[in-house]
Amino acid sequence: MSSKVCGCGERLLLLKASTVKNKGRLFWRCRNWATNSHCNYFEWVDDEKSDFQGKETESEANGGKSVDGEKM
């Protein structure tokens, strides 16, 4: 599992976009993104030239899918 951490100290979530424009594209987002802490950390995985490999899982927290895995 990834150990990438946000500036606010939380481990980042690796999620899969479901929008028409970016469908299936992976991105990092802070766990505090939609909370009162107002952290707005966001980064596309492909912007960092990642070799991340993982499996997709259902996520109740964001109402969508997330990806679990590790960098190889």
C-alpha positions as CSV (number, residue, x, y, z in Angstrom):
1,M,0.0,0.0,0.0
2,S,1.2,3.5,-0.7
3,S,2.7,5.6,2.0
4,K,2.4,8.9,0.2
5,V,1.4,11.6,2.7
6,C,-0.2,15.0,2.3
7,G,1.2,18.2,3.9
8,C,-1.6,18.1,6.5
9,G,-0.1,14.7,7.7
10,E,-2.8,12.4,6.3
11,R,-2.1,9.4,4.1
12,L,-3.3,10.2,0.6
13,L,-6.2,8.3,-1.1
14,L,-5.6,6.9,-4.6
15,L,-8.8,7.3,-6.5
16,K,-10.1,6.7,-10.1
17,A,-11.8,9.5,-11.9
18,S,-15.3,8.9,-13.2
19,T,-15.9,12.1,-15.2
20,V,-16.4,11.9,-18.9
21,K,-13.2,13.8,-19.6
22,N,-11.0,11.8,-17.3
23,K,-12.8,8.5,-16.9
24,G,-10.5,5.8,-15.4
25,R,-7.6,8.2,-14.8
26,L,-5.9,7.8,-11.4
27,F,-5.3,10.6,-8.9
28,W,-4.1,11.3,-5.4
29,R,-6.4,13.2,-3.0
30,C,-6.1,14.1,0.7
31,R,-8.5,12.3,3.0
32,N,-9.4,15.7,4.4
33,W,-10.5,17.1,1.0
34,A,-14.2,17.4,1.9
35,T,-13.8,18.1,5.6
36,N,-13.6,21.3,7.7
37,S,-9.8,21.3,7.4
38,H,-10.2,22.4,3.8
39,C,-7.1,20.6,2.5
40,N,-7.2,20.8,-1.3
41,Y,-4.3,18.4,-2.2
42,F,-4.8,16.9,-5.6
43,E,-2.4,15.3,-8.1
44,W,-2.9,13.2,-11.2
45,V,-0.9,10.0,-11.0
46,D,0.2,10.2,-14.6
47,D,1.7,13.7,-13.9
48,E,4.3,12.0,-11.7
49,K,5.2,9.3,-14.2
50,S,4.1,6.6,-11.8
51,D,4.6,2.9,-12.2
52,F,1.8,2.3,-9.6
53,Q,0.0,-1.1,-9.9
54,G,-3.0,-1.9,-7.8
55,K,-6.5,-3.3,-7.6
56,E,-9.7,-1.4,-7.7
57,T,-12.1,-1.6,-4.7
58,E,-15.5,-0.1,-3.9
59,S,-15.3,2.9,-1.5
60,E,-18.1,3.9,0.7
61,A,-16.3,7.1,1.8
62,N,-16.4,8.8,-1.6
63,G,-19.3,7.0,-3.1
64,G,-17.1,5.6,-5.9
65,K,-14.0,3.5,-6.5
66,S,-10.6,3.6,-5.0
67,V,-7.4,1.8,-5.9
68,D,-5.2,-0.2,-3.5
69,G,-1.7,-1.2,-4.4
70,E,1.9,-0.3,-4.2
71,K,4.6,1.3,-6.3
72,M,6.8,-1.3,-8.0
